[in-house]
Amino acid sequence: MATTLTMSVMLMRWPLFSAVLMFMASTLNIRFRRNERYALAFVSTSLGLAASCWFATALLGLSLVDLSIFWAHFKDVMVDIMSHTPPEWPVMVS
């Protein structure tokens, strides 16, 4: 019972939780850079970036299913656009 209640509160508060994660990652990043622990600063920056993306998608009401649908549609549109390009269009060759 307590686990169900705890999980329901956590699921309702994902944006708040991710905002706290962003703050903690920023604070840790500053402390790690002061102590010249650049690898840990990179890890905390990455976690902060992931939390901010998570926060933005939660505010927009998007889920992973929505993102996969968006990506599939984007891929289909790009393939369609590229199929209409002229064959003599310049292509960078290095």
N, C-alpha and C positions, 0 to 999 in steps of 0.2 A: 504494500500500500504506500509506504513512504517513498519507495523507489519510483512508483508511478507518478506520485505528486511532484517529486523532485524533477523528473524528466519532463513533465508537462510545463513546469515553471521555466525550465531551461529552454525548451523549444519555443516558448512564447517570448523569451528574452534574448534570442540570438543576436539581434542588432546591438543591444546593450552589452552583451558579452563580447562581441567582436570589437566594439569601441574600447572596452577595457583592454582587450588584447593589443589593439593598436597603440594605446598609451603605454602599456608595459614594454612593448617592443621598441618604441621610441626612447623610453628611459634607459632600457638596457643598451641600446645602440650607442647612446651618448656615453654611458659609463664604460662600455667596452672600448670605444675609440680613445677615451682618456687614458685607459690602462694599456693602450697599444695591443689590444687583442682583436686584430682586424678580422680574423676568421669568424669569431663569435659575433662581431658587429655585423658581418655580412649575413649570418644566420638570423640574427634578430631583425635585420632589415627585411629579409625575405619573409619572415613570419608576419611582420607588420604589413607588408604588401599583400600577402595572402588574406590577412584579416580585413584590410580595407576593401579588397575586391569582394570578399564575403559580405561585408557591411553594405556595400553598394547594391549587390544583387538582392540582398534581403530587403533593402528599402524599396527597390523596384518591384519586388514580389516575384523575382525570377528563381527558378530552381534549376538543377542540373539537367532535367529533362528539357526545359525550355532552351537552355544553352545548347544542348546537342541538336535540337530542332533548328535553332538559328544557324548553327555551324553547317548543318547539312544543306539548308537553303542557300547560304552564302556560297558554299562549294558549287552547288548546281548553277547558280547565277554566274559565277566566275567562269565555269566551263562553257556555258552558253555564250558569254561575251567573248571569250577567247576563240570560240569556233567561228565567230563572225569577223574576225580580223582579217585583213587582206594578206595573201601569202607573201607579197613582196614587202611587208612591213619590216623595218629594220630590227634585227635581233642582235643583242650584244654578244659578241663572241670574244673570249679572251684566251 
